[in-house]
Amino acid sequence: MNSYQIVEWGKPLQLRLLEKPVPQGDEVLVKITAAGVCHSDVHIRAGYFDLGGGKKLTAEQFGSKLPMTLGHEMAGTVAAVGGDVKGLTIGEPVVVYPWIGCGVCSHCLDERDTDCEAQRSLGSRRDGGFSQYVLVPKSRYIVASHDVDLNLAATFACSGLTSYGALKKMPAMTSTDRLLIIGAGGLGLAAVSIAPLVTKAELIVADLDDDKLQAASALGAHQIFNSSGSDVAADLKRAAGGPIRGIIDFVGTRQTAELAMAVAVKGSVIVIVGMMGGSLEIPLAMLSPRNLTIRGSHVGTLDELKELIRFASDGLLQPIPVSTKPMNEINQIIDDLELRRFVGRVVVKPQ
């Protein structure tokens, strides 16, 4: 099978001919129809995450090993199953849940793989979907796509699921509250699509790119705000016209985190999702009197992925913009994604 692998950190992915896996036991082999490209792929291909202050978390410290096939947003059809697999049909369209834990810790036994300290996530720690096939280690991570288009369904495995998980960490809000979404990339747009199912708050989306902001508006954002000005926090607070009770930062830089801190009111919840990098200095003496909650959020659970696909199948989600490209353009796509050239999500398809 053809697979696009990292062979050397910081270098383009290489097309390699690998032996097609044969599933054993409870394993499932999925033939890839569509694989989404995520900003995490930019970081892992580069070989590190920026921790700020000149510090780096290397991809190897993160758990990635070479050579490795990238791609963690995967949809396709069941190609083969191990002898212990039940309930799956060859050719059935499915989505792969990639955030796989060790399988034996208390978190995994409670089906909270995302909290596992020894994750084996597909596409970041084990071979993923920039390939013709992917081997999934347990059948429970295979989710029926129902009648959802597989190009869109693939994006639910990270873009949709990460946004959904972050939204569910917001406090209870009313229609007089504001929820600020920082970043209108694939994650931010997914959050706009999903938010009405989770919160009654008015949605404000901030980004530097007017095309992305227009996409957010088309998906239902109540307000859009170009954050390229000189006094962004003050301007944004005036534009909001009311208290910003929740902030989700889908960018994750020092500047965006500082913006979140600056526009928060007493009791606000700030959720950091993005991993663009940097660090934030927080005056500890101000956390208590401001009653702030600052936390991270990393993807979501297997059950939440199933919920998202049901929402989409029931027509409750507006689809985010999805463009499709051939998988052999993957290196150029990752380059363009790093430069923020896409609106929505890009999925690649094997030739």
Secondary structure, DSSP 4 states (H G I P E B T S, - for coil): -EEEEE-STTS--EEEE-PPP---TT-EEEEEEEEEE-HHHHHHHHTEEEEETTEEEEHHHHT--SSEE---EEEEEEEEE-TT--S--TT-EEEE------SSSHHHHTT-GGG-TT---BTTTB--SSBSEEEES-GGGEEE-TTS-HHHHHHIIIIIHHHHHHHTTSPP--TTSEEEEE--SHHHHHHHHHGGGT--SEEEEEES-HHHHHHHHHHT-SEEEE--SSSHHHHHHHHH-S-EEEEEESS-BHHHHHHHHHH--TT-EEEE----B------HHHHHHHT-EEEE-----HHHHHHHHHHHHTT-SPPPPEEEEEGGGHHHHHHHHHTT--SSEEEEE--
